[in-house]
Amino acid sequence: MLSRLNLIAGCVFITVSMFHCTTSVAKETAKLPQQAVEYILDLESEDFKTREKATQALPQYGEQVIEPLMEVTRGDSLEAAVRAILVIEQIYIQGKANSVSAAEDALDLLTNSTNPSVAIRAEETIDRHAEIREKRAVREIRKMGGNVKLWTAEEIAKSHRSDVVPGQVRYIALGLKWTGKEEGLRFIKRAGNVEVLYLIKGHPFSDLAFDELVKALPKTRFQPRDSDAMLGISGDARDGKNGCIVTDVSAGLAAQKAGIQSGDLIVKFESEKVEDFQGLVDLIGKKNAGDVVDIGLIRDGELKTLKVTLSSWLDK
């Protein structure tokens, strides 16, 4: 045990951060107070009160103790590992800007621990704070240029959905405005039940990153789009007729602003005939956000033509 404790103490001074910290943060880790080092070692003390005191005191040190705590979880003491996870959890709950991301990443890494007991406890910790995790993920996605649309109570009532709740992610759209690179995709995985993920032409993701995201989100529908232009409707083909029946109109977007209503049958897009919903999507994909188009629709048996300024998937 002594050699392992020496290893833990040594990692405080020489370990390169697994979270890709900046040089300044790495230097700060190297300056970890001696008292913090002692508390980390005390997690394996034979005295219960000493272990308790260390567990309660360590969260105040924030991000700088996470790496050595990760080393504790790799040791042979399950109790010490559990206490290390508790400390990381408290750092996460505190929500301090410089620590919360590192704590969240650490918990994610621990779910893949080779020690099943550690992995299970890390998963349980994440589950306990699912709401915090999801809200933070949405904030981070938006900061990185992603567009996140949440379900509202009004939209749920209109769609007669019983499987969603207000505040749940309805869709996420990622495209040229995304600044989070592939590393930022981890927040997509943390955003809860993502119903649809729209990948707009020009997005910066490799096929490998895309495949990993698909595997991580088996219940999510992935929808590629050839441009950022959008109409802002949900629709289906009407049996026995050509055209796209509008089933729902999103508030504040192109369709609603132009006066398109639920129940309208869209039959023309510019001079092109609309065969069905997918055909309409394909025609929109040939345009750009901001383009003004003529849309022909049938309402109450009457043919109408409306001018529509297309919205963008990437606008908040």
C-alpha positions in Angstrom: 0.0 0.0 0.0 2.9 2.4 0.8 4.2 2.2 -2.7 0.7 3.0 -4.1 0.3 5.9 -1.8 3.7 7.3 -2.9 2.4 6.9 -6.5 -0.6 9.0 -5.6 1.4 11.7 -4.0 3.9 11.7 -6.9 1.1 12.1 -9.4 0.1 15.4 -7.8 3.5 16.8 -8.9 4.3 15.1 -12.1 1.1 13.9 -13.9 0.1 15.6 -17.1 -3.6 16.4 -16.9 -5.9 13.9 -18.7 -8.3 16.7 -19.3 -6.0 18.7 -21.7 -5.6 21.5 -19.2 -3.7 24.7 -20.1 -0.1 25.2 -19.0 -1.2 27.5 -16.3 -3.7 25.0 -14.9 -1.0 22.2 -15.0 1.3 24.5 -13.1 -1.4 25.1 -10.6 -1.8 21.3 -10.2 1.9 21.0 -9.4 1.4 23.5 -6.6 -1.2 21.4 -4.8 -1.1 22.3 -1.1 0.5 19.8 1.2 -2.7 19.6 3.2 -4.6 18.5 0.1 -2.0 15.8 -0.5 -2.4 14.6 3.1 -6.2 14.5 2.7 -5.9 12.4 -0.4 -3.7 9.9 1.5 -6.1 10.0 4.4 -8.8 8.5 2.2 -7.1 5.2 3.0 -6.5 5.8 6.6 -7.4 3.1 9.1 -9.3 5.6 11.2 -12.9 6.3 10.1 -13.0 9.9 11.4 -9.8 10.7 9.4 -11.3 9.3 6.2 -14.5 11.3 6.8 -12.6 14.5 7.4 -10.6 14.1 4.2 -13.8 13.3 2.2 -15.5 16.5 3.5 -12.4 18.7 3.1 -11.2 17.8 -0.4 -14.0 19.3 -2.5 -12.8 22.8 -1.6 -9.6 22.3 -3.6 -11.7 21.9 -6.8 -10.2 20.8 -10.2 -6.6 20.5 -8.9 -7.4 17.4 -6.9 -9.4 15.5 -9.6 -6.4 13.9 -11.3 -4.9 12.4 -8.0 -8.4 11.3 -7.0 -8.7 9.5 -10.3 -5.5 7.6 -9.4 -7.2 6.6 -6.1 -10.1 5.0 -8.0 -7.5 2.8 -9.8 -6.2 1.4 -6.5 -7.1 -1.7 -4.5 -9.3 0.0 -1.9 -12.9 0.1 -2.9 -13.8 2.4 0.0 -11.1 4.9 -1.0 -12.3 4.7 -4.6 -15.9 5.4 -3.5 -14.8 8.3 -1.4 -12.8 9.7 -4.3 -16.0 9.6 -6.5 -17.9 11.3 -3.7 -15.4 14.1 -3.7 -15.5 14.5 -7.5 -19.3 14.5 -7.2 -19.2 17.4 -4.7 -16.9 19.3 -6.9 -19.3 18.9 -9.8 -22.3 20.0 -7.6 -20.5 23.1 -6.6 -20.6 24.2 -10.2 -17.6 26.4 -10.2 -16.6 27.4 -13.7 -13.0 26.1 -13.5 -13.9 22.8 -12.0 -17.3 21.5 -13.2 -16.2 20.5 -16.6 -13.2 18.5 -15.3 -15.4 16.8 -12.7 -18.0 15.9 -15.3 -15.3 14.5 -17.7 -13.8 12.5 -14.8 -17.2 10.9 -14.0 -17.6 10.0 -17.6 -14.2 8.4 -17.7 -15.0 6.4 -14.6 -18.1 4.8 -16.1 -15.6 2.9 -18.3 -13.4 1.8 -15.4 -12.0 -1.7 -15.5 -13.3 -2.0 -11.9 -17.0 -2.8 -12.3 -17.8 -1.4 -8.8 -16.2 1.9 -9.7 -18.0 2.1 -13.0 -21.4 1.4 -11.5 -20.9 4.0 -8.8 -19.8 6.6 -11.4 -23.0 5.8 -13.4 -25.1 6.2 -10.3 -23.5 9.5 -9.6 -24.3 10.7 -13.1 -27.9 9.5 -12.9 -28.4 11.4 -9.7 -27.6 14.7 -11.4 -29.1 14.0 -14.8 -31.1 17.2 -14.8 -28.1 19.4 -14.0 -26.0 17.5 -16.6 -28.6 17.9 -19.3 -29.1 21.6 -18.7 -25.4 22.2 -18.7 -25.0 20.2 -21.9 -27.6 22.4 -23.6 -25.8 25.6 -22.5 -22.5 24.3 -23.8 -23.9 23.2 -27.1 -25.4 26.7 -27.6 -22.1 28.3 -26.6 -20.4 26.3 -29.3 -22.7 27.4 -32.1 -25.3 24.6 -32.0 -29.0 25.3 -32.2 -31.0 23.5 -29.5 -34.8 23.5 -29.7 -36.6 22.4 -26.5 -40.2 21.1 -26.3 -42.7 23.6 -24.9 -46.0 22.6 -23.1 -47.9 24.2 -26.0 -46.1 22.2 -28.6 -46.7 19.0 -26.7 -50.4 19.7 -26.4 -50.6 20.4 -30.1 -48.8 17.3 -31.1 -50.7 15.1 -28.6 -47.4 13.6 -27.4 -47.3 11.7 -24.1 -43.7 10.6 -24.3 -42.1 14.0 -23.9 -42.0 16.7 -21.3 -41.5 20.5 -21.4 -37.8 21.3 -21.5 -36.8 18.0 -23.2 -34.6 18.4 -26.3 -36.7 18.4 -29.4 -33.9 18.7 -31.9 -30.3 19.9 -32.2 -28.9 21.4 -35.4 -25.1 21.5 -36.1 -23.4 23.1 -39.0 -20.8 25.7 -40.1 -21.3 27.7 -36.9 -20.1 24.9 -34.7 -16.9 25.8 -32.8 -16.7 22.9 -30.4 -14.9 20.6 -32.9 -15.3 16.8 -32.4 -14.4 17.1 -28.7 -17.6 19.2 -28.1 -19.8 16.3 -29.3 -19.5 14.8 -25.8 -22.1 17.4 -24.8 -24.6 16.1 -27.4 -24.3 12.7 -25.7 -25.1 14.4 -22.4 -28.1 16.3 -23.5 -30.6 13.6 -22.6 -33.2 12.2 -25.0 -32.3 14.0 -28.2 -35.2 13.2 -30.6 -33.6 14.5 -33.8 -30.1 15.7 -34.7 -29.8 17.7 -37.9 -26.4 17.8 -39.5 -26.3 20.7 -41.8 -24.0 20.7 -44.9 -20.6 22.1 -44.0 -20.4 20.6 -40.5 -16.9 19.8 -39.4 -17.2 16.2 -38.3 -15.4 13.2 -39.6 -17.2 10.0 -40.6 -15.6 8.3 -37.5 -16.9 10.9 -35.1 -20.3 10.7 -36.7 -20.4 6.9 -36.4 -19.4 7.1 -32.7 -22.2 9.6 -32.1 -24.8 7.4 -33.8 -23.7 4.5 -31.6 -23.9 6.6 -28.5 -27.4 7.9 -29.4 -29.4 4.8 -30.6 -32.8 6.4 -30.1 -31.9 9.7 -31.9 -32.9 10.2 -35.6 -30.1 11.7 -37.6 -31.2 14.0 -40.4 -28.7 15.4 -42.9 -29.6 18.6 -44.6 -28.1 20.0 -47.9 -28.3 23.6 -46.7 -29.2 25.6 -43.6 -32.5 26.7 -45.0 -35.6 25.6 -43.2 -39.4 26.1 -43.4 -40.4 25.3 -39.9 -43.1 22.6 -40.3 -43.7 19.0 -39.6 -45.5 17.2 -42.4 -46.6 13.9 -43.9 -47.7 12.8 -47.4 -51.5 12.6 -47.7 -52.7 9.2 -48.8 -53.9 9.2 -52.4 -52.9 12.7 -53.2 -49.7 14.5 -54.2 -48.4 17.1 -51.7 -47.3 17.5 -48.1 -49.9 17.9 -45.4 -48.7 20.3 -42.7 -49.1 18.6 -39.3 -47.4 21.3 -37.1 -46.0 24.8 -37.6 -43.1 25.9 -35.4 -43.5 29.3 -33.7 -41.4 32.1 -34.9 -40.0 30.5 -38.0 -40.6 30.9 -41.8 -43.8 29.0 -42.2 -45.6 30.7 -39.3 -44.4 34.2 -40.3 -45.7 33.6 -43.8 -49.1 32.4 -42.6 -48.8 28.7 -43.3 -51.2 26.7 -41.0 -51.5 23.2 -39.7 -53.8 21.3 -42.1 -52.5 23.1 -45.2 -51.6 20.9 -48.1 -48.4 22.1 -49.8 -48.4 21.3 -53.4 -45.8 23.6 -55.0 -42.4 25.0 -54.1 -41.5 27.8 -56.5 -42.3 26.1 -59.9 -41.6 22.6 -58.6 -44.4 20.1 -57.8 -44.3 18.8 -54.2 -44.7 15.1 -54.1 -44.4 14.5 -50.4 -42.7 15.7 -47.2 -39.3 14.4 -48.3 -39.7 16.0 -51.7 -40.3 19.3 -50.0 -37.2 18.8 -47.8 -35.1 18.2 -50.9 -36.4 21.3 -52.6 -35.7 23.4 -49.6 -32.2 22.0 -49.5 -31.5 23.6 -52.8 -32.0 27.1 -51.3 -30.3 29.1 -48.7 -31.6 30.7 -45.5 -32.9 34.1 -46.2 -34.1 33.2 -49.7 -37.7 34.3 -50.6 -39.7 31.5 -52.2 -43.3 31.1 -53.5 -45.1 28.2 -51.8 -48.4 26.9 -53.3 -50.9 25.3 -50.9 -54.5 24.2 -50.7 -56.5 25.4 -47.7 -60.3 24.7 -47.5 -60.3 23.6 -51.1 -58.7 26.9 -52.3 -55.3 27.2 -53.9 -53.2 29.9 -52.3 -49.6 31.1 -53.0 -47.6 32.6 -50.1 -44.2 34.3 -50.2 -41.9 32.8 -47.6 -38.5 33.9 -46.4 -36.7 30.8 -45.4 -35.3 30.5 -41.8 -32.0 29.0 -40.8 -31.5 25.8 -38.9 -28.5 27.4 -37.3 -30.2 30.6 -35.9 -31.1 30.5 -32.3 
